[in-house]
Amino acid sequence: MSTVKRFEDLEVWKLSRELNKKIGDLIDGKHFKNNFRIINQIEGSSGSIMDNIAEGFERGTKAEFIQFLGFSKASYGELRSQLYRALDRNYIKQNEFDEFFVLASKISAMNFKLIQYLQKTRFNGLRKPSNL
């Protein structure tokens, strides 16, 4: 993995942003009628996936980045549950659910691989000296 200087360069963040935009388009398309509770929850969890990646990266330590990647992964689980709720309430169709599920699962897998990579690397972040 080459040195990444900005969270915007991380592929997992880019895909998370794409997912968030697609969720936003779904919400703006009035799929959820006036169920503002699920709108707030699904929009919040999809945004939290990308936001936690960004926040963890900007904290400047490997340990905090891993911690926030874990929060991001948890938000993925929350989003996945909300997608099931939307499907069960007929707010989205099966093909829409499948599209979001596949993209979210890819992000979760990338997130997990990044956590594994960070756990193995000796680089401790910009705020902590390396163990080299």
C-alpha positions in Angstrom: 0.0 0.0 0.0 1.5 3.3 -1.0 1.5 6.2 1.5 -1.9 7.9 1.5 -1.8 11.6 2.3 -5.5 12.4 2.3 -8.6 10.3 3.2 -10.0 11.3 -0.1 -7.4 9.1 -1.8 -8.7 5.9 0.0 -10.7 3.7 -2.3 -12.9 2.6 0.6 -13.8 6.2 1.3 -14.5 6.9 -2.4 -16.9 3.9 -2.5 -18.5 5.0 0.7 -19.1 8.4 -0.8 -20.7 6.7 -3.8 -23.0 4.6 -1.6 -24.0 7.7 0.4 -24.9 9.5 -2.8 -27.0 6.6 -4.0 -28.8 6.5 -0.7 -29.4 10.2 -0.9 -30.8 9.8 -4.5 -33.1 7.1 -3.1 -34.3 9.4 -0.3 -34.7 12.4 -2.7 -36.8 10.1 -5.0 -39.4 9.9 -2.2 -39.1 6.1 -1.8 -39.6 6.4 1.9 -42.8 8.5 1.7 -42.9 10.6 4.9 -41.3 8.1 7.2 -38.8 10.6 8.5 -37.5 8.3 11.2 -36.1 5.8 8.7 -35.0 8.5 6.4 -32.9 10.0 9.2 -31.5 6.6 10.3 -30.6 5.4 6.8 -29.1 8.7 5.8 -27.2 8.9 9.1 -25.7 5.4 8.9 -24.7 5.7 5.2 -23.0 9.0 6.0 -21.4 7.7 9.1 -19.6 5.0 7.1 -17.6 7.6 5.1 -17.4 10.1 7.9 -15.8 7.7 10.3 -13.2 6.7 7.8 -12.4 10.4 7.3 -12.3 11.2 11.0 -10.2 8.3 11.9 -7.7 9.1 9.2 -7.4 12.7 10.3 -6.8 11.8 13.9 -3.2 10.9 12.9 -2.6 7.7 14.8 -2.9 4.1 13.7 -4.8 3.1 16.8 -7.4 5.8 16.4 -7.7 5.1 12.6 -8.3 1.4 13.3 -10.9 2.4 16.0 -12.8 4.6 13.6 -12.7 2.1 10.8 -14.4 -0.2 13.3 -17.1 2.4 13.8 -17.4 2.7 10.1 -17.8 -1.1 9.8 -20.5 -1.0 12.5 -22.4 1.7 10.6 -22.3 -0.7 7.6 -24.1 -3.2 9.7 -26.7 -0.6 10.8 -27.3 0.4 7.2 -27.7 -3.2 6.1 -30.3 -3.7 8.8 -32.1 -0.5 7.7 -32.1 -1.7 4.1 -33.9 -4.9 5.3 -36.5 -2.7 7.0 -36.9 -0.6 3.9 -37.4 -3.8 1.8 -39.9 -5.2 4.3 -41.9 -2.0 4.2 -41.9 -2.0 0.4 -40.0 1.3 0.3 -37.4 -0.3 -2.0 -37.6 -3.1 -4.5 -35.5 -6.3 -4.2 -33.2 -5.2 -7.1 -32.5 -1.9 -5.3 -31.9 -3.7 -2.0 -29.5 -6.1 -3.9 -27.6 -3.2 -5.4 -27.1 -1.4 -2.1 -26.3 -4.7 -0.3 -23.5 -5.6 -2.8 -21.9 -2.2 -2.7 -22.1 -1.9 1.1 -20.7 -5.4 1.5 -17.8 -4.5 -0.8 -17.1 -1.4 1.4 -17.2 -3.5 4.5 -14.8 -6.1 3.1 -12.4 -3.3 2.0 -12.7 -1.7 5.4 -11.8 -5.0 7.2 -8.8 -5.5 4.9 -7.6 -2.0 5.7 -7.9 -2.7 9.4 -5.9 -6.0 9.0 -3.2 -4.1 7.0 -2.9 -1.4 9.6 -2.7 -4.0 12.4 0.4 -5.5 10.7 2.2 -2.4 9.7 4.9 -0.8 11.8 3.8 2.8 10.9 2.0 4.3 13.9 0.7 7.4 12.2 1.7 11.0 11.8 1.3 11.9 15.5 3.3 8.9 16.8 6.9 7.9 16.1 7.4 4.8 14.2 8.7 1.6 15.8 11.4 1.3 13.2 
